[in-house]
């Protein structure tokens, strides 16, 4: 997929595309390439865009774009919206200007991955009213948004599962070194949000898996089917760890545990699908 049709761009976005071409060394009409992603994500750091970015963060309030800070709600949306900074159709926590204008492809970067999955959800609602199941899922999604925003990007809501990304290169309100601690605190907060540790039964049973490492992040796929996401071993490991977590448990990879300021959980060896050797992990409960 090449550059979006220019008739769909605001004047501000067209000016940004011209600046992008200059920074990337692309001539007018020359297709943008996957390697231009780093330039795209850094446009808000240059010249007048840097001033606009500062204004965005000064405007009230969240939710806002996880890359450039453009506000999507409150007074701020009336400033950012007409310029084209609206929630992306691919990911509502980043704006269309930062992602929709980008070419297919992406770049390697450190990424924290969180998977939170509901246990026994299908069996629980096998013969129940689908509207009731939908209400429970909406409540679960709202808990995830309340806990994970603004530092995490909710990459996918997959039925009874949430996948979140922690991208310190893009969202620089926390450092790479802080990612493991932020992820663990979010995981604990998410368990509390659904009712664990309250003395009452949680409204859903949930297990969480966490990993941190290098991933390829960007628009993955081709044409209408591409999506902003992350791929790589770190994503697979987080997903497999989530599958090993019982309700109320968090499973940490060794990469996450080694980045924490102090040891946590119970150390164990797990056989994970796709791994030839047992993997060291840590089980954490509230």
C-alpha positions as CSV (number, residue, x, y, z in Angstrom):
1,X,0.0,0.0,0.0
2,X,1.4,3.4,-0.9
3,X,0.7,6.8,0.4
4,X,-2.9,7.6,1.2
5,X,-4.9,9.6,-1.4
6,X,-4.0,13.3,-1.0
7,X,-7.6,14.4,-1.2
8,X,-8.2,12.7,2.2
9,X,-5.4,14.7,3.9
10,X,-5.8,18.0,5.7
11,X,-3.6,20.9,4.8
12,X,-1.6,20.3,8.0
13,X,-1.1,16.6,7.1
14,X,0.0,17.5,3.6
15,X,2.6,19.9,5.0
16,X,3.7,17.0,7.3
17,X,4.0,14.7,4.4
18,X,6.3,17.2,2.6
19,X,8.4,17.5,5.7
20,X,8.5,13.7,6.0
21,X,9.8,13.4,2.4
22,X,12.6,15.9,3.1
23,X,13.7,14.1,6.3
24,X,13.5,10.7,4.6
25,X,15.2,11.9,1.5
26,X,12.3,10.9,-0.8
27,X,11.4,12.8,-3.9
28,X,7.9,14.0,-4.7
29,X,5.8,11.0,-5.9
30,X,8.4,8.4,-4.7
31,X,6.6,5.8,-2.5
32,X,7.5,5.8,1.2
33,X,9.3,2.7,2.4
34,X,9.1,0.7,5.6
35,X,12.5,2.1,6.7
36,X,10.8,5.6,6.8
37,X,8.9,4.6,9.9
38,X,11.5,6.0,12.4
39,X,11.3,9.3,10.6
40,X,7.5,9.3,10.7
41,X,7.5,8.7,14.5
42,X,10.0,11.5,15.0
43,X,8.3,14.2,13.0
44,X,6.8,15.8,16.1
45,X,10.3,16.4,17.5
46,X,11.3,18.8,14.7
47,X,10.9,22.5,14.3
48,X,7.4,23.9,14.6
49,X,6.0,20.4,15.1
50,X,7.8,20.3,18.4
51,X,6.0,23.4,19.6
52,X,2.6,21.9,18.5
53,X,3.5,18.7,20.4
54,X,4.1,20.7,23.5
55,X,0.8,22.5,23.1
56,X,-1.0,19.1,22.7
57,X,0.3,17.8,26.0
58,X,-0.7,21.1,27.7
59,X,-4.3,20.8,26.5
60,X,-6.7,18.8,28.6
61,X,-7.0,15.8,28.5
62,X,-6.7,12.0,28.1
63,X,-7.4,10.0,26.1
64,X,-4.7,11.2,23.7
65,X,-2.4,9.8,21.0
66,X,0.2,7.6,22.5
67,X,2.9,9.0,20.1
68,X,2.3,12.7,19.5
69,X,0.0,13.5,22.5
70,X,-2.9,14.9,20.4
71,X,-5.9,15.0,22.7
72,X,-9.1,13.1,21.6
73,X,-11.5,14.5,24.2
74,X,-12.4,17.7,26.0
75,X,-11.4,21.1,24.7
76,X,-8.2,19.7,23.1
77,X,-10.1,17.8,20.5
78,X,-11.5,21.0,19.0
79,X,-7.9,22.1,18.4
80,X,-6.3,18.8,17.3
81,X,-9.3,17.3,15.4
82,X,-9.5,19.8,12.5
83,X,-5.8,19.3,11.9
84,X,-6.4,15.6,11.3
85,X,-5.4,14.3,14.7
86,X,-8.2,11.9,15.3
87,X,-8.2,8.3,16.7
88,X,-6.8,5.8,14.2
89,X,-9.3,3.3,12.8
90,X,-6.7,0.7,13.6
91,X,-5.9,1.6,17.1
92,X,-7.9,4.2,19.1
93,X,-5.0,5.0,21.4
94,X,-2.9,6.5,18.5
95,X,-3.9,9.1,16.0
96,X,-4.5,8.7,12.3
97,X,-1.8,11.2,11.5
98,X,0.9,9.2,13.3
99,X,-0.2,5.8,12.0
100,X,-2.7,6.0,9.1
101,X,-0.3,8.1,7.1
102,X,2.5,5.6,7.7
103,X,3.5,3.0,5.0
104,X,3.3,-0.7,5.6
105,X,6.3,-1.9,7.7
106,X,7.8,-0.7,10.9
107,X,10.9,-0.9,13.0
108,X,12.5,-3.1,15.7
109,X,12.3,-1.7,19.2
110,X,12.1,-2.8,22.8
111,X,8.5,-3.7,23.6
112,X,6.7,-4.9,26.7
113,X,3.8,-7.3,26.0
114,X,0.9,-7.9,28.3
115,X,-1.8,-10.6,27.7
116,X,-4.8,-10.7,30.0
117,X,-7.3,-13.6,29.4
118,X,-10.5,-14.5,31.0
119,X,-10.7,-18.1,32.4
120,X,-13.8,-20.2,31.7
121,X,-15.6,-17.4,30.0
122,X,-17.0,-19.5,27.1
123,X,-18.3,-22.3,29.5
124,X,-19.8,-19.7,31.8
125,X,-21.9,-18.2,29.1
126,X,-22.5,-21.3,27.0
127,X,-26.3,-21.2,27.5
128,X,-26.6,-17.6,28.8
129,X,-28.0,-14.5,27.2
130,X,-25.4,-13.1,24.8
131,X,-26.3,-9.6,25.9
132,X,-25.2,-10.5,29.4
133,X,-21.9,-11.9,28.1
134,X,-21.4,-8.7,26.2
135,X,-22.0,-6.6,29.3
136,X,-19.4,-8.5,31.2
137,X,-16.9,-8.1,28.4
138,X,-17.6,-4.4,28.2
139,X,-16.9,-4.1,31.9
140,X,-13.7,-6.1,31.5
141,X,-12.6,-3.8,28.6
142,X,-13.3,-0.7,30.7
143,X,-11.2,-2.0,33.5
144,X,-8.4,-2.6,31.1
145,X,-8.6,0.9,29.7
146,X,-8.8,2.5,33.1
147,X,-5.7,0.6,34.3
148,X,-3.5,0.5,31.1
149,X,-4.0,4.0,29.7
150,X,-2.2,6.2,29.1
151,X,1.2,4.4,29.3
152,X,0.2,1.2,27.5
153,X,-1.3,0.9,24.0
154,X,-4.1,-1.6,23.9
155,X,-3.2,-3.3,20.7
156,X,-6.1,-5.8,20.5
157,X,-9.3,-6.7,22.2
158,X,-9.7,-10.4,21.1
159,X,-13.0,-11.7,22.5
160,X,-12.2,-12.4,26.1
161,X,-8.5,-11.4,25.8
162,X,-6.6,-8.1,25.9
163,X,-3.2,-7.5,24.4
164,X,-1.3,-4.4,25.4
165,X,2.0,-2.9,24.2
166,X,4.6,-0.9,26.2
167,X,6.7,1.1,23.7
168,X,9.2,3.4,25.5
169,X,10.7,4.6,22.3
170,X,7.3,6.0,21.2
171,X,5.6,6.8,24.5
172,X,8.4,8.4,26.3
173,X,6.6,9.1,29.6
174,X,8.6,6.2,31.0
175,X,12.0,4.8,30.2
176,X,13.0,1.4,28.9
177,X,14.4,0.5,32.4
178,X,11.0,1.3,33.9
179,X,8.9,-1.0,31.6
180,X,9.1,-4.2,33.7
181,X,8.0,-2.4,36.9
182,X,5.2,-0.5,35.0
183,X,3.9,-3.7,33.5
184,X,3.9,-5.6,36.8
185,X,2.0,-2.8,38.5
186,X,-0.5,-2.6,35.7
187,X,-1.0,-6.4,35.9
188,X,-1.6,-6.2,39.7
189,X,-3.9,-3.2,39.2
190,X,-5.9,-5.1,36.6
191,X,-6.4,-8.1,38.9
192,X,-7.6,-5.7,41.6
193,X,-9.9,-3.9,39.1
194,X,-11.8,-7.2,38.4
195,X,-12.1,-8.0,42.1
196,X,-9.1,-10.0,43.2
197,X,-7.8,-9.1,46.7
198,X,-11.1,-7.4,47.6
199,X,-12.4,-10.2,49.8
200,X,-15.3,-10.7,47.3
201,X,-15.4,-13.0,44.3
202,X,-14.0,-11.3,41.1
203,X,-16.6,-10.7,38.4
204,X,-14.4,-12.6,36.0
205,X,-11.5,-15.1,36.4
206,X,-8.4,-13.8,34.8
207,X,-4.8,-14.8,34.2
208,X,-2.0,-12.5,32.9
209,X,1.3,-13.1,31.0
210,X,4.2,-10.6,30.7
211,X,7.3,-10.5,28.6
212,X,9.8,-7.8,27.5
213,X,12.2,-7.8,24.6
214,X,12.8,-6.7,21.0
215,X,9.8,-6.8,18.7
216,X,9.0,-5.6,15.2
217,X,6.4,-2.8,15.6
218,X,4.4,-1.1,12.9
219,X,1.8,-1.6,10.2
220,X,1.9,-5.4,9.6
221,X,0.3,-6.8,6.5
222,X,-0.7,-5.5,3.2
223,X,-3.4,-3.0,1.9
224,X,-6.7,-3.0,3.8
225,X,-5.6,-5.9,6.0
226,X,-2.6,-4.3,7.6
227,X,-2.8,-3.3,11.3
228,X,-0.6,-1.5,13.8
229,X,0.7,-4.2,16.1
230,X,3.9,-6.0,17.3
231,X,5.3,-9.4,16.2
232,X,8.2,-11.4,17.4
233,X,9.3,-14.0,20.0
234,X,8.4,-11.6,22.9
235,X,4.8,-11.6,21.8
236,X,4.6,-15.4,21.6
237,X,6.2,-15.9,25.0
238,X,3.8,-13.4,26.7
239,X,0.9,-15.3,25.1
240,X,2.2,-18.7,26.2
241,X,2.8,-17.4,29.7
242,X,-0.7,-16.1,30.0
243,X,-1.9,-19.6,29.1
244,X,0.0,-21.0,32.1
245,X,-1.5,-18.5,34.6
246,X,-4.4,-19.5,36.7
247,X,-7.1,-17.1,37.7
248,X,-5.6,-14.3,39.8
249,X,-2.1,-15.1,38.7
250,X,0.6,-13.2,36.8
251,X,3.3,-15.1,34.9
252,X,6.5,-13.2,34.3
253,X,9.2,-14.1,31.9
254,X,12.8,-14.1,33.2
255,X,13.4,-10.9,31.1
256,X,10.7,-9.1,33.0
257,X,11.8,-10.4,36.4
258,X,15.4,-9.4,35.8
259,X,14.4,-5.8,35.2
260,X,12.5,-5.4,38.4
261,X,14.1,-3.6,41.4
262,X,13.6,-6.6,43.7
263,X,12.8,-10.3,43.2
264,X,9.1,-11.3,43.1
265,X,7.1,-14.5,42.8
266,X,7.9,-18.1,42.7
267,X,10.6,-19.3,40.3
268,X,9.7,-22.2,38.1
269,X,10.6,-23.9,34.8
270,X,7.9,-24.1,32.1
271,X,7.6,-26.0,28.8
272,X,6.2,-23.5,26.4
273,X,4.9,-24.3,22.9
274,X,7.5,-23.4,20.3
275,X,10.4,-23.6,22.7
276,X,12.9,-26.5,22.6
277,X,14.1,-25.9,26.2
278,X,12.2,-25.2,29.4
279,X,11.8,-21.5,30.1
280,X,12.4,-19.8,33.5
281,X,9.3,-17.9,34.7
282,X,7.9,-16.4,37.9
283,X,4.4,-16.9,39.3
284,X,3.0,-13.8,41.1
285,X,-0.3,-13.7,43.0
286,X,-1.9,-10.8,44.9
